[in-house]
């Protein structure tokens, strides 16, 4: 039984390491760049905040969204960097820093 528990533990650690790498949390030398289009969304949790919902339904929590882009439903194109070593109280989306953001017509 003890060997089974050890094996399950090792598999769990391996899977978690892979998940962190996919989110860009495993490599501290290079920023993970995300390019795309989507919509600004006001999320009414934890006092409310603005996030970006990409066209592929990925959710991003921008840490530096300019005030002029804080408009629910606004269509945007963006370049983001995953904010490594960052935790938030929102527990919504992947924390990111905006490198470039532009409105779409």
C-alpha positions as a printed Julia matrix, in Angstrom:
105×3 Matrix{Float64}:
   0.0    0.0     0.0
   2.85   2.38    0.85
   4.44   1.85   -2.59
   1.14   2.68   -4.28
   0.85   5.93   -2.32
   4.43   6.89   -3.2
   3.75   6.16   -6.88
   0.56   8.26   -6.83
   2.48  11.1    -5.17
   5.25  11.01   -7.79
   2.74  11.01  -10.64
   0.88  13.97   -9.09
   4.07  16.02   -8.76
   4.99  15.22  -12.36
   1.57  16.32  -13.64
   1.62  19.55  -11.64
   5.07  20.4   -12.96
   3.78  19.98  -16.5
   0.81  22.27  -15.81
   3.07  24.98  -14.39
   5.28  24.77  -17.49
   2.27  25.12  -19.82
   1.19  28.3   -18.0
   4.69  29.74  -18.27
   5.36  29.32  -14.57
   8.29  26.94  -14.93
  10.76  29.05  -16.94
  11.89  32.25  -15.23
  14.25  33.39  -17.99
  11.83  34.16  -20.81
   8.41  35.81  -20.7
   5.53  33.8   -22.08
   3.96  35.93  -24.83
   0.26  35.65  -25.64
  -1.08  37.27  -28.82
  -4.77  37.39  -29.65
  -8.09  39.13  -29.88
 -11.02  39.12  -27.5
 -13.35  41.23  -25.39
 -12.98  43.17  -22.18
 -15.37  41.76  -19.56
 -16.44  43.22  -16.24
 -16.44  40.37  -13.72
 -18.62  41.0   -10.67
 -16.52  39.03   -8.15
 -14.4   40.23   -5.23
 -15.66  43.8    -5.65
 -15.54  43.67   -9.45
 -12.68  43.86  -11.93
 -12.02  43.83  -15.66
 -10.63  40.8   -17.45
  -9.97  39.81  -21.04
 -11.84  36.87  -22.54
  -9.99  35.79  -25.68
 -11.81  34.52  -28.76
 -10.68  30.99  -27.83
 -12.42  31.44  -24.4
  -9.13  31.78  -22.5
  -9.42  34.17  -19.57
  -6.71  36.67  -18.69
  -6.52  38.94  -15.65
  -4.62  42.07  -16.71
  -2.67  43.68  -13.88
  -2.14  46.93  -15.79
  -5.3   47.53  -17.87
  -5.44  51.25  -18.77
  -8.61  53.09  -17.67
  -9.64  53.84  -21.27
  -9.94  50.08  -21.91
 -12.08  49.38  -18.83
 -15.27  49.12  -20.88
 -17.4   45.96  -20.71
 -17.75  44.37  -24.15
 -14.94  46.37  -25.8
 -13.26  44.32  -28.56
  -9.46  44.4   -28.43
  -6.32  42.88  -29.88
  -3.52  42.31  -27.42
  -0.03  41.16  -26.6
   0.35  39.88  -23.05
   3.12  38.49  -20.88
   2.21  35.94  -18.2
   2.85  37.52  -14.79
   5.03  34.86  -13.22
   5.22  34.5    -9.44
   1.99  36.5    -9.07
  -1.04  35.59   -7.01
  -4.33  37.45   -6.92
  -7.47  37.37   -4.81
  -9.7   37.2    -7.89
  -8.97  33.54   -8.72
 -10.13  34.23  -12.26
  -8.0   33.9   -15.35
  -4.26  33.9   -15.81
  -2.56  37.01  -14.36
  -0.87  38.94  -17.2
   0.84  42.22  -17.95
  -0.27  44.07  -21.04
   2.53  44.82  -23.5
   0.2   46.09  -26.27
  -3.56  46.56  -26.44
  -5.64  48.17  -29.2
  -9.35  48.52  -29.83
 -10.88  46.7   -32.78
 -13.56  48.22  -35.0
